[in-house]
Structure formats: structure tokens, C-alpha cells
Amino acid sequence: MKSRLLLSAVVLCSSLSFAQGTSTPGTTPQASPSPSSSTQLRVRGPQAVAEHDPSKVVATIDGKPITAKQAADMLKAIPPDQLKRYESNLPTVVQQIFMSEQLAQQAVKMNLDQQSPWKEQLQLSRDNILTQAYLNKMASTSPNTPVTDPQQYYSSHQQEFDRVKLSGIFVAISPPGTPAASGNNRTEEQARTKAEDIEKKIKAGGNFATLARTESDNQQAAARGGELGTFSVADPQLPPAIKTAVDKLQPGQTSEPVQIPNALLIVRVDSRNKLTFDQAKPEIVQKLQNERNQAAVKQEVDKYKIQVQDPDFFNASGTSGSSVPSLQRPPSAAPHSATPQAKP
């Protein structure tokens, strides 16, 4: 959590500019005379410089010198994959971490860490970090993933790596009970009549992108000439009716109007291709890691299910309330989950 807060501060402050220090002639330790000394490569990067010369002053903040080791130790709190995104702005990252540490020390001097709600939030942050550490450890040793070899997974899940680029024209249908004053009052019969008319224009040689811009009820896709993006044929979020239609189409071909919730869709396959194993490998490795993470989380959640004994305490009125706050940012695949997630 600390690293995420710090990185958020870095993003907010990224528009600030910082003066970069320059080395002063004569202050750099001189190597012993050698014919090749003038051609030696300079050591670069936080870890490399810290290992080569840990006491070297690499920056000053508020008049205080920051050594290579101190700066490198600050950066260790940030996961490598996140830190890589800030390689071009490391001075700002170090500045924000240093500032956070100094302000935290001031807060401790004021005994804020012993006052509510800060005391409880600190404990919650500590517990959350240790929870993630435990789940990561369990995930790394989980035996519950049926397939662990990326090549084996690729060979047995070929359809997942079929990619189709799609465009579409949406013809909206008004749900029953839609007020007459709303923008779209088209019945299903009226929508089908319009969709069939568009289909005829396409078959007669009409330009799909032009028709999408003028006829589609999906304004975002219409502005792009109907482009919907690239999808995996096996994507579970792809409606079955669209998948069935797409399976029959070759690049450049267009479907009949397909029934989807509250609309009819004419879909066009712009292109098809299959990812090679090398292209798919990062995706497969991440997927297998996620499966191990989920297995580790499920094992713990099953042990700690809650049985409510006093509904009044939890204000359980039987109506759906607001989303339950999560100890951890919910995964993108399950945006309303309150379950802590193991990290890769």
C-alpha cells in the first residue's frame, strides 16, 4: 500500500521539473593509471551504482545528501514491474519517497500514529501487506493448477489464441416501458426493419464504415467507422450469438443482424490471425499465475467464511447496499469482489 500511495504522489507531481546535479571535476575517485582506463564504461542504474560505490552522493534533498545505497534502498519498496514504468522519472520517485518518510517521522513525533483513526489504519495497512505476502507465498507453491507448462497450455487451448478484429453497426431496441420522451422509441419490429435495410445496402456495395457512422446507435463505435476492437474468439465476454456469427465469417464478410440485449448488431470481420506461442507466452504465464493466485485465495476464503449472528449489527435489512470496501484493489475481472488478491 505504501508503494502505491507513493507512486500516486509521483504521478500527481510528475509535471514538476527537478534540476539534475552535475558532477564536479576532481571529485570522482580516480582509477589507478591504466592504458584502458579512459575507455571504461560508466556504471549506470540504481542497483549497479549502489553496488559499485554505495557511499556516492547521487542527489540532495532539502540540503541533505542522498547516497547511492540510500536511494537504492528507497526504491526497493516498489515492485520491479511498477518501478520500470518510472525509469525516466526516478529522481521524482526518490524525492517523493524521501518526503513521505520525513513527513511520517514528523507525524510520529506528534504521536499521530497512536491516535484514531490513524492507529487503526496503520494496523490495517500492516495486516494487508502481510496478507499479500502470505497469499503470494501460498500461490507460488499451489499444487491446484492442472496445467503449469505454457507450451502444454498453448497446445491444448488453441482457440484462445485466435484473434478477430471486428466492426459493427448497432440498431437499438427500446426496452418495454421506455418513456415516449426518450431518445430511442424503436420497437423490435422497427429495429429489425432498419437492420435489414442496412444489410441490403451493404450487400449492394455500400461502404460499411460510412454506414456505421451514419446509422449505428453506438456513438463511440460509429465515430470510428464501426470499429469494435480485437477479440479472442474464446473470450467469455463475447456474446454467444456474436461468436456463432463470427465463426462463420472470413475477413471482409458481414453477418446478418444478430440479436443482442436491447439491440440488433450487424458485425463485420475485418481480419483474423492466430498468435504464435512466443507471442502468446506472456499472456499464458500470467493466466497460469492468476489461476494459482485464485486457488490460494479460495483456499483461505473457504476457511474464513462469516456467519452473521446479529443482522442488526450489520444493518442487514435484506436490501442491496453499497459495495463492500476491499482491503485490496479488486481484480479487473471481478470489479465488485471484496476478496484480497494474491499478487504474481
C-alpha positions as YAML, in Angstrom:
chain: A
units: angstrom
residues:
- id: 1
  name: MET
  ca: [0.00, 0.00, 0.00]
- id: 2
  name: LYS
  ca: [2.86, 2.37, 0.86]
- id: 3
  name: SER
  ca: [4.40, 1.96, -2.57]
- id: 4
  name: ARG
  ca: [1.06, 2.51, -4.30]
- id: 5
  name: LEU
  ca: [0.48, 5.72, -2.32]
- id: 6
  name: LEU
  ca: [3.95, 6.91, -3.18]
- id: 7
  name: LEU
  ca: [3.53, 6.12, -6.84]
- id: 8
  name: SER
  ca: [0.23, 8.01, -6.86]
- id: 9
  name: ALA
  ca: [2.04, 11.02, -5.45]
- id: 10
  name: VAL
  ca: [4.68, 10.64, -8.15]
- id: 11
  name: VAL
  ca: [2.03, 10.73, -10.85]
- id: 12
  name: LEU
  ca: [0.45, 13.85, -9.33]
- id: 13
  name: CYS
  ca: [3.79, 15.58, -9.16]
- id: 14
  name: SER
  ca: [5.17, 14.38, -12.48]
- id: 15
  name: SER
  ca: [4.64, 17.79, -14.05]
- id: 16
  name: LEU
  ca: [7.19, 19.33, -11.71]
- id: 17
  name: SER
  ca: [10.72, 19.71, -13.04]
- id: 18
  name: PHE
  ca: [13.78, 18.98, -10.96]
- id: 19
  name: ALA
  ca: [17.28, 20.28, -11.51]
- id: 20
  name: GLN
  ca: [19.71, 17.48, -12.16]
- id: 21
  name: GLY
  ca: [23.02, 17.61, -10.34]
- id: 22
  name: THR
  ca: [26.24, 17.69, -12.27]
- id: 23
  name: SER
  ca: [29.48, 16.14, -11.19]
- id: 24
  name: THR
  ca: [32.26, 18.46, -10.11]
- id: 25
  name: PRO
  ca: [35.64, 17.98, -11.77]
- id: 26
  name: GLY
  ca: [38.13, 16.34, -9.48]
- id: 27
  name: THR
  ca: [35.59, 14.75, -7.10]
- id: 28
  name: THR
  ca: [35.24, 11.44, -8.90]
- id: 29
  name: PRO
  ca: [37.57, 8.73, -7.48]
- id: 30
  name: GLN
  ca: [40.32, 8.12, -9.97]
- id: 31
  name: ALA
  ca: [41.22, 4.60, -11.05]
- id: 32
  name: SER
  ca: [44.83, 3.59, -10.95]
- id: 33
  name: PRO
  ca: [46.67, 4.59, -14.12]
- id: 34
  name: SER
  ca: [45.91, 2.13, -16.85]
- id: 35
  name: PRO
  ca: [46.12, 2.30, -20.61]
- id: 36
  name: SER
  ca: [42.45, 1.25, -20.86]
- id: 37
  name: SER
  ca: [41.05, 3.43, -18.04]
- id: 38
  name: SER
  ca: [39.85, 6.13, -20.42]
- id: 39
  name: THR
  ca: [37.69, 3.63, -22.31]
- id: 40
  name: GLN
  ca: [35.98, 2.02, -19.28]
- id: 41
  name: LEU
  ca: [32.19, 2.14, -19.41]
- id: 42
  name: ARG
  ca: [30.32, 4.24, -16.86]
- id: 43
  name: VAL
  ca: [28.27, 2.36, -14.29]
- id: 44
  name: ARG
  ca: [24.58, 3.18, -14.71]
- id: 45
  name: GLY
  ca: [21.35, 2.32, -12.90]
- id: 46
  name: PRO
  ca: [20.38, 2.42, -9.18]
- id: 47
  name: GLN
  ca: [21.49, -1.09, -8.23]
- id: 48
  name: ALA
  ca: [24.65, -1.04, -10.33]
- id: 49
  name: VAL
  ca: [25.84, 2.31, -8.94]
- id: 50
  name: ALA
  ca: [24.89, 1.31, -5.37]
- id: 51
  name: GLU
  ca: [26.93, -1.89, -5.64]
- id: 52
  name: HIS
  ca: [29.89, -0.16, -7.31]
- id: 53
  name: ASP
  ca: [30.05, 2.87, -4.99]
- id: 54
  name: PRO
  ca: [27.38, 2.73, -2.20]
- id: 55
  name: SER
  ca: [28.57, 5.94, -0.49]
- id: 56
  name: LYS
  ca: [28.49, 8.04, -3.66]
- id: 57
  name: VAL
  ca: [26.18, 11.04, -3.28]
- id: 58
  name: VAL
  ca: [23.65, 10.81, -6.11]
- id: 59
  name: ALA
  ca: [21.27, 13.61, -5.06]
- id: 60
  name: THR
  ca: [20.48, 16.16, -2.38]
- id: 61
  name: ILE
  ca: [17.04, 16.84, -0.91]
- id: 62
  name: ASP
  ca: [16.38, 19.71, 1.47]
- id: 63
  name: GLY
  ca: [20.15, 20.12, 1.72]
- id: 64
  name: LYS
  ca: [20.65, 16.50, 2.81]
- id: 65
  name: PRO
  ca: [22.96, 14.28, 0.72]
- id: 66
  name: ILE
  ca: [21.41, 11.04, -0.57]
- id: 67
  name: THR
  ca: [23.86, 8.22, -1.22]
- id: 68
  name: ALA
  ca: [23.50, 5.58, -3.90]
- id: 69
  name: LYS
  ca: [22.74, 2.93, -1.26]
- id: 70
  name: GLN
  ca: [20.10, 5.09, 0.42]
- id: 71
  name: ALA
  ca: [18.36, 5.85, -2.87]
- id: 72
  name: ALA
  ca: [18.51, 2.20, -3.99]
- id: 73
  name: ASP
  ca: [17.06, 1.07, -0.65]
- id: 74
  name: MET
  ca: [14.17, 3.53, -1.06]
- id: 75
  name: LEU
  ca: [13.36, 2.10, -4.48]
- id: 76
  name: LYS
  ca: [13.26, -1.48, -3.15]
- id: 77
  name: ALA
  ca: [9.81, -0.77, -1.67]
- id: 78
  name: ILE
  ca: [8.36, -0.52, -5.19]
- id: 79
  name: PRO
  ca: [7.73, -3.77, -7.12]
- id: 80
  name: PRO
  ca: [10.09, -4.05, -10.12]
- id: 81
  name: ASP
  ca: [7.29, -4.18, -12.69]
- id: 82
  name: GLN
  ca: [5.85, -0.91, -11.33]
- id: 83
  name: LEU
  ca: [9.24, 0.74, -10.95]
- id: 84
  name: LYS
  ca: [10.06, 0.02, -14.59]
- id: 85
  name: ARG
  ca: [7.28, 2.40, -15.65]
- id: 86
  name: TYR
  ca: [9.05, 5.23, -13.83]
- id: 87
  name: GLU
  ca: [12.59, 4.64, -15.13]
- id: 88
  name: SER
  ca: [12.58, 8.00, -16.88]
- id: 89
  name: ASN
  ca: [11.46, 9.80, -13.72]
- id: 90
  name: LEU
  ca: [13.44, 8.14, -10.90]
- id: 91
  name: PRO
  ca: [14.52, 11.46, -9.31]
- id: 92
  name: THR
  ca: [10.87, 12.28, -8.70]
- id: 93
  name: VAL
  ca: [10.22, 8.82, -7.24]
- id: 94
  name: VAL
  ca: [13.14, 9.16, -4.81]
- id: 95
  name: GLN
  ca: [12.07, 12.69, -3.91]
- id: 96
  name: GLN
  ca: [8.52, 11.56, -3.11]
- id: 97
  name: ILE
  ca: [9.66, 8.56, -1.05]
- id: 98
  name: PHE
  ca: [12.11, 10.72, 0.91]
- id: 99
  name: MET
  ca: [9.47, 13.36, 1.52]
- id: 100
  name: SER
  ca: [6.97, 10.72, 2.67]
- id: 101
  name: GLU
  ca: [9.49, 9.27, 5.12]
- id: 102
  name: GLN
  ca: [10.27, 12.70, 6.55]
- id: 103
  name: LEU
  ca: [6.61, 13.64, 6.96]
- id: 104
  name: ALA
  ca: [5.89, 10.26, 8.55]
- id: 105
  name: GLN
  ca: [8.64, 10.89, 11.10]
- id: 106
  name: GLN
  ca: [7.08, 14.26, 11.90]
- id: 107
  name: ALA
  ca: [3.71, 12.55, 12.39]
- id: 108
  name: VAL
  ca: [5.27, 10.06, 14.82]
- id: 109
  name: LYS
  ca: [6.81, 12.92, 16.82]
- id: 110
  name: MET
  ca: [3.28, 14.33, 17.13]
- id: 111
  name: ASN
  ca: [2.02, 10.88, 18.27]
- id: 112
  name: LEU
  ca: [-0.41, 10.74, 15.38]
- id: 113
  name: ASP
  ca: [0.33, 7.03, 14.99]
- id: 114
  name: GLN
  ca: [-1.28, 6.45, 18.39]
- id: 115
  name: GLN
  ca: [-4.46, 8.38, 17.60]
- id: 116
  name: SER
  ca: [-7.65, 7.24, 15.86]
- id: 117
  name: PRO
  ca: [-8.29, 6.68, 13.03]
- id: 118
  name: TRP
  ca: [-4.59, 6.65, 12.05]
- id: 119
  name: LYS
  ca: [-3.64, 3.96, 14.57]
- id: 120
  name: GLU
  ca: [-6.26, 1.55, 13.22]
- id: 121
  name: GLN
  ca: [-5.45, 2.36, 9.60]
- id: 122
  name: LEU
  ca: [-1.77, 1.68, 10.19]
- id: 123
  name: GLN
  ca: [-2.63, -1.71, 11.65]
- id: 124
  name: LEU
  ca: [-4.91, -2.46, 8.71]
- id: 125
  name: SER
  ca: [-2.17, -1.50, 6.24]
- id: 126
  name: ARG
  ca: [0.33, -3.75, 8.00]
- id: 127
  name: ASP
  ca: [-2.12, -6.66, 8.06]
- id: 128
  name: ASN
  ca: [-2.92, -6.14, 4.38]
- id: 129
  name: ILE
  ca: [0.75, -6.19, 3.35]
- id: 130
  name: LEU
  ca: [1.39, -9.35, 5.36]
- id: 131
  name: THR
  ca: [-1.78, -10.92, 3.93]
- id: 132
  name: GLN
  ca: [-0.48, -10.33, 0.42]
- id: 133
  name: ALA
  ca: [2.91, -11.75, 1.37]
- id: 134
  name: TYR
  ca: [1.26, -14.90, 2.73]
- id: 135
  name: LEU
  ca: [-1.01, -15.34, -0.31]
- id: 136
  name: ASN
  ca: [1.93, -14.82, -2.68]
- id: 137
  name: LYS
  ca: [3.88, -17.49, -0.83]
- id: 138
  name: MET
  ca: [0.97, -19.94, -0.95]
- id: 139
  name: ALA
  ca: [0.33, -19.20, -4.63]
- id: 140
  name: SER
  ca: [3.95, -19.93, -5.52]
- id: 141
  name: THR
  ca: [3.62, -23.45, -4.11]
- id: 142
  name: SER
  ca: [-0.03, -24.18, -5.02]
- id: 143
  name: PRO
  ca: [-0.48, -27.68, -6.50]
- id: 144
  name: ASN
  ca: [-4.04, -26.96, -7.65]
- id: 145
  name: THR
  ca: [-3.29, -25.68, -11.16]
- id: 146
  name: PRO
  ca: [-3.95, -28.56, -13.62]
- id: 147
  name: VAL
  ca: [-1.59, -27.17, -16.28]
- id: 148
  name: THR
  ca: [1.66, -25.42, -15.39]
- id: 149
  name: ASP
  ca: [3.64, -25.66, -18.64]
- id: 150
  name: PRO
  ca: [2.96, -22.72, -21.02]
- id: 151
  name: GLN
  ca: [3.66, -24.83, -24.14]
- id: 152
  name: GLN
  ca: [1.24, -27.52, -22.98]
- id: 153
  name: TYR
  ca: [-1.42, -24.89, -22.31]
- id: 154
  name: TYR
  ca: [-0.92, -23.31, -25.74]
- id: 155
  name: SER
  ca: [-1.26, -26.68, -27.48]
- id: 156
  name: SER
  ca: [-4.47, -27.59, -25.66]
- id: 157
  name: HIS
  ca: [-6.20, -24.18, -25.87]
- id: 158
  name: GLN
  ca: [-5.66, -23.20, -29.49]
- id: 159
  name: GLN
  ca: [-8.95, -21.31, -29.88]
- id: 160
  name: GLU
  ca: [-7.97, -18.87, -27.14]
- id: 161
  name: PHE
  ca: [-5.25, -17.52, -29.40]
- id: 162
  name: ASP
  ca: [-7.44, -16.89, -32.43]
- id: 163
  name: ARG
  ca: [-7.82, -13.12, -32.75]
- id: 164
  name: VAL
  ca: [-10.51, -11.35, -34.75]
- id: 165
  name: LYS
  ca: [-10.77, -7.64, -35.42]
- id: 166
  name: LEU
  ca: [-14.44, -6.68, -35.58]
- id: 167
  name: SER
  ca: [-16.58, -3.75, -36.68]
- id: 168
  name: GLY
  ca: [-20.29, -3.41, -36.05]
- id: 169
  name: ILE
  ca: [-23.45, -1.42, -36.67]
- id: 170
  name: PHE
  ca: [-25.85, -1.31, -33.71]
- id: 171
  name: VAL
  ca: [-29.59, -0.84, -34.16]
- id: 172
  name: ALA
  ca: [-31.06, -0.14, -30.73]
- id: 173
  name: ILE
  ca: [-34.33, -1.60, -29.46]
- id: 174
  name: SER
  ca: [-36.33, 0.20, -26.78]
- id: 175
  name: PRO
  ca: [-36.87, -1.98, -23.70]
- id: 176
  name: PRO
  ca: [-40.53, -2.44, -22.74]
- id: 177
  name: GLY
  ca: [-41.77, 0.51, -20.74]
- id: 178
  name: THR
  ca: [-39.31, 3.01, -22.20]
- id: 179
  name: PRO
  ca: [-40.80, 6.53, -21.82]
- id: 180
  name: ALA
  ca: [-42.02, 8.08, -25.05]
- id: 181
  name: ALA
  ca: [-39.80, 11.13, -24.46]
- id: 182
  name: SER
  ca: [-36.61, 9.10, -24.52]
- id: 183
  name: GLY
  ca: [-34.25, 9.34, -27.47]
- id: 184
  name: ASN
  ca: [-34.96, 5.87, -28.85]
- id: 185
  name: ASN
  ca: [-38.53, 4.55, -29.10]
- id: 186
  name: ARG
  ca: [-37.83, 1.87, -31.68]
- id: 187
  name: THR
  ca: [-39.72, -1.39, -31.22]
- id: 188
  name: GLU
  ca: [-38.08, -4.71, -32.01]
- id: 189
  name: GLU
  ca: [-40.01, -4.93, -35.28]
- id: 190
  name: GLN
  ca: [-38.94, -1.42, -36.27]
- id: 191
  name: ALA
  ca: [-35.34, -2.20, -35.32]
- id: 192
  name: ARG
  ca: [-35.35, -5.34, -37.44]
- id: 193
  name: THR
  ca: [-36.76, -3.44, -40.41]
- id: 194
  name: LYS
  ca: [-33.98, -0.86, -40.12]
- id: 195
  name: ALA
  ca: [-31.27, -3.53, -39.65]
- id: 196
  name: GLU
  ca: [-32.45, -5.43, -42.72]
- id: 197
  name: ASP
  ca: [-32.41, -2.20, -44.72]
- id: 198
  name: ILE
  ca: [-28.80, -1.55, -43.67]
- id: 199
  name: GLU
  ca: [-27.91, -5.16, -44.56]
- id: 200
  name: LYS
  ca: [-29.33, -4.66, -48.05]
- id: 201
  name: LYS
  ca: [-27.25, -1.51, -48.54]
- id: 202
  name: ILE
  ca: [-24.10, -3.39, -47.52]
- id: 203
  name: LYS
  ca: [-24.86, -6.25, -49.93]
- id: 204
  name: ALA
  ca: [-25.46, -3.69, -52.67]
- id: 205
  name: GLY
  ca: [-21.91, -2.40, -52.20]
- id: 206
  name: GLY
  ca: [-22.43, 0.26, -49.55]
- id: 207
  name: ASN
  ca: [-19.35, 1.19, -47.53]
- id: 208
  name: PHE
  ca: [-19.57, -0.42, -44.08]
- id: 209
  name: ALA
  ca: [-17.64, 2.33, -42.27]
- id: 210
  name: THR
  ca: [-19.74, 5.07, -43.84]
- id: 211
  name: LEU
  ca: [-22.99, 3.31, -42.91]
- id: 212
  name: ALA
  ca: [-21.69, 2.74, -39.38]
- id: 213
  name: ARG
  ca: [-21.01, 6.46, -38.95]
- id: 214
  name: THR
  ca: [-24.49, 7.45, -40.09]
- id: 215
  name: GLU
  ca: [-26.67, 4.54, -38.92]
- id: 216
  name: SER
  ca: [-25.13, 2.94, -35.80]
- id: 217
  name: ASP
  ca: [-26.74, 3.74, -32.44]
- id: 218
  name: ASN
  ca: [-23.43, 3.13, -30.65]
- id: 219
  name: GLN
  ca: [-21.94, 6.61, -30.90]
- id: 220
  name: GLN
  ca: [-18.40, 5.67, -29.85]
- id: 221
  name: ALA
  ca: [-18.13, 2.87, -32.41]
- id: 222
  name: ALA
  ca: [-19.89, 5.00, -35.03]
- id: 223
  name: ALA
  ca: [-17.26, 7.72, -34.69]
- id: 224
  name: ARG
  ca: [-14.61, 5.08, -35.52]
- id: 225
  name: GLY
  ca: [-16.46, 3.81, -38.57]
- id: 226
  name: GLY
  ca: [-17.89, 0.91, -36.55]
- id: 227
  name: GLU
  ca: [-14.56, -0.42, -35.21]
- id: 228
  name: LEU
  ca: [-15.10, -2.51, -32.08]
- id: 229
  name: GLY
  ca: [-11.55, -3.76, -31.48]
- id: 230
  name: THR
  ca: [-9.72, -7.09, -31.49]
- id: 231
  name: PHE
  ca: [-11.12, -10.05, -29.56]
- id: 232
  name: SER
  ca: [-10.18, -13.59, -28.70]
- id: 233
  name: VAL
  ca: [-12.64, -15.99, -30.29]
- id: 234
  name: ALA
  ca: [-12.79, -17.82, -26.94]
- id: 235
  name: ASP
  ca: [-13.36, -14.66, -24.88]
- id: 236
  name: PRO
  ca: [-16.22, -15.49, -22.46]
- id: 237
  name: GLN
  ca: [-17.31, -11.85, -22.62]
- id: 238
  name: LEU
  ca: [-18.08, -12.23, -26.33]
- id: 239
  name: PRO
  ca: [-21.86, -12.93, -26.51]
- id: 240
  name: PRO
  ca: [-22.58, -16.45, -27.84]
- id: 241
  name: ALA
  ca: [-24.73, -15.11, -30.67]
- id: 242
  name: ILE
  ca: [-21.86, -12.94, -31.92]
- id: 243
  name: LYS
  ca: [-19.36, -15.76, -31.53]
- id: 244
  name: THR
  ca: [-21.59, -18.05, -33.60]
- id: 245
  name: ALA
  ca: [-21.89, -15.41, -36.31]
- id: 246
  name: VAL
  ca: [-18.16, -14.63, -36.32]
- id: 247
  name: ASP
  ca: [-17.21, -18.32, -36.59]
- id: 248
  name: LYS
  ca: [-18.92, -18.41, -40.00]
- id: 249
  name: LEU
  ca: [-17.23, -15.32, -41.41]
- id: 250
  name: GLN
  ca: [-14.00, -14.79, -43.29]
- id: 251
  name: PRO
  ca: [-12.16, -11.43, -43.32]
- id: 252
  name: GLY
  ca: [-14.22, -8.85, -45.19]
- id: 253
  name: GLN
  ca: [-17.52, -10.69, -44.69]
- id: 254
  name: THR
  ca: [-20.54, -9.29, -42.83]
- id: 255
  name: SER
  ca: [-23.15, -11.11, -40.75]
- id: 256
  name: GLU
  ca: [-26.91, -10.94, -40.82]
- id: 257
  name: PRO
  ca: [-28.45, -8.87, -37.99]
- id: 258
  name: VAL
  ca: [-27.61, -10.63, -34.71]
- id: 259
  name: GLN
  ca: [-29.87, -10.31, -31.66]
- id: 260
  name: ILE
  ca: [-28.07, -8.98, -28.58]
- id: 261
  name: PRO
  ca: [-29.53, -7.37, -25.43]
- id: 262
  name: ASN
  ca: [-31.51, -4.24, -26.42]
- id: 263
  name: ALA
  ca: [-30.16, -4.16, -29.96]
- id: 264
  name: LEU
  ca: [-29.55, -5.86, -33.27]
- id: 265
  name: LEU
  ca: [-25.92, -5.95, -34.43]
- id: 266
  name: ILE
  ca: [-24.51, -6.33, -37.90]
- id: 267
  name: VAL
  ca: [-20.94, -7.48, -37.39]
- id: 268
  name: ARG
  ca: [-18.06, -7.48, -39.86]
- id: 269
  name: VAL
  ca: [-14.82, -9.44, -39.54]
- id: 270
  name: ASP
  ca: [-12.02, -7.09, -40.56]
- id: 271
  name: SER
  ca: [-9.16, -9.56, -40.00]
- id: 272
  name: ARG
  ca: [-8.21, -12.87, -38.40]
- id: 273
  name: ASN
  ca: [-4.91, -14.19, -37.10]
- id: 274
  name: LYS
  ca: [-3.54, -16.70, -34.59]
- id: 275
  name: LEU
  ca: [-0.90, -15.75, -32.03]
- id: 276
  name: THR
  ca: [2.30, -17.78, -32.16]
- id: 277
  name: PHE
  ca: [3.49, -19.44, -28.97]
- id: 278
  name: ASP
  ca: [6.15, -16.77, -28.47]
- id: 279
  name: GLN
  ca: [3.52, -14.05, -28.85]
- id: 280
  name: ALA
  ca: [1.10, -15.81, -26.51]
- id: 281
  name: LYS
  ca: [3.61, -16.93, -23.87]
- id: 282
  name: PRO
  ca: [3.45, -13.79, -21.64]
- id: 283
  name: GLU
  ca: [-0.34, -14.00, -21.63]
- id: 284
  name: ILE
  ca: [-0.24, -17.71, -20.78]
- id: 285
  name: VAL
  ca: [2.28, -17.25, -17.96]
- id: 286
  name: GLN
  ca: [0.12, -14.51, -16.46]
- id: 287
  name: LYS
  ca: [-3.02, -16.64, -16.78]
- id: 288
  name: LEU
  ca: [-1.41, -19.63, -15.07]
- id: 289
  name: GLN
  ca: [-0.12, -17.37, -12.29]
- id: 290
  name: ASN
  ca: [-3.60, -15.92, -11.83]
- id: 291
  name: GLU
  ca: [-5.03, -19.42, -11.52]
- id: 292
  name: ARG
  ca: [-2.52, -20.24, -8.80]
- id: 293
  name: ASN
  ca: [-3.38, -16.96, -7.07]
- id: 294
  name: GLN
  ca: [-7.09, -17.70, -7.19]
- id: 295
  name: ALA
  ca: [-6.55, -21.20, -5.84]
- id: 296
  name: ALA
  ca: [-4.58, -19.79, -2.90]
- id: 297
  name: VAL
  ca: [-7.20, -17.13, -2.16]
- id: 298
  name: LYS
  ca: [-10.11, -19.59, -2.41]
- id: 299
  name: GLN
  ca: [-8.41, -21.96, 0.00]
- id: 300
  name: GLU
  ca: [-8.19, -19.21, 2.62]
- id: 301
  name: VAL
  ca: [-11.63, -17.69, 1.96]
- id: 302
  name: ASP
  ca: [-13.26, -21.09, 2.41]
- id: 303
  name: LYS
  ca: [-11.70, -21.28, 5.89]
- id: 304
  name: TYR
  ca: [-12.84, -17.84, 6.99]
- id: 305
  name: LYS
  ca: [-16.47, -17.62, 5.90]
- id: 306
  name: ILE
  ca: [-18.53, -15.40, 8.16]
- id: 307
  name: GLN
  ca: [-21.78, -16.47, 9.83]
- id: 308
  name: VAL
  ca: [-23.83, -13.42, 10.80]
- id: 309
  name: GLN
  ca: [-25.33, -13.85, 14.27]
- id: 310
  name: ASP
  ca: [-26.79, -10.35, 14.69]
- id: 311
  name: PRO
  ca: [-28.17, -8.83, 11.46]
- id: 312
  name: ASP
  ca: [-28.96, -5.59, 13.28]
- id: 313
  name: PHE
  ca: [-25.26, -5.05, 13.94]
- id: 314
  name: PHE
  ca: [-24.53, -5.24, 10.21]
- id: 315
  name: ASN
  ca: [-27.73, -3.39, 9.28]
- id: 316
  name: ALA
  ca: [-28.75, -6.38, 7.16]
- id: 317
  name: SER
  ca: [-32.16, -5.11, 6.01]
- id: 318
  name: GLY
  ca: [-32.44, -7.50, 3.08]
- id: 319
  name: THR
  ca: [-31.91, -4.74, 0.51]
- id: 320
  name: SER
  ca: [-28.77, -4.41, -1.56]
- id: 321
  name: GLY
  ca: [-26.43, -1.85, -0.06]
- id: 322
  name: SER
  ca: [-23.31, -0.14, -1.25]
- id: 323
  name: SER
  ca: [-20.28, -2.09, -2.36]
- id: 324
  name: VAL
  ca: [-18.28, -3.67, 0.42]
- id: 325
  name: PRO
  ca: [-14.92, -1.92, 0.80]
- id: 326
  name: SER
  ca: [-11.97, -4.11, -0.10]
- id: 327
  name: LEU
  ca: [-8.66, -4.42, 1.65]
- id: 328
  name: GLN
  ca: [-7.08, -4.61, -1.75]
- id: 329
  name: ARG
  ca: [-7.85, -3.17, -5.15]
- id: 330
  name: PRO
  ca: [-10.34, -5.62, -6.75]
- id: 331
  name: PRO
  ca: [-9.18, -7.57, -9.82]
- id: 332
  name: SER
  ca: [-10.34, -6.20, -13.17]
- id: 333
  name: ALA
  ca: [-12.18, -9.45, -13.98]
- id: 334
  name: ALA
  ca: [-14.34, -9.11, -10.86]
- id: 335
  name: PRO
  ca: [-14.78, -5.39, -10.15]
- id: 336
  name: HIS
  ca: [-17.09, -5.85, -7.16]
- id: 337
  name: SER
  ca: [-15.10, -8.54, -5.35]
- id: 338
  name: ALA
  ca: [-14.06, -7.81, -1.77]
- id: 339
  name: THR
  ca: [-11.63, -10.73, -1.64]
- id: 340
  name: PRO
  ca: [-7.93, -9.98, -1.15]
- id: 341
  name: GLN
  ca: [-5.91, -11.00, -4.17]
- id: 342
  name: ALA
  ca: [-2.61, -12.80, -4.32]
- id: 343
  name: LYS
  ca: [-0.09, -10.99, -6.50]
- id: 344
  name: PRO
  ca: [2.16, -12.61, -9.08]
...
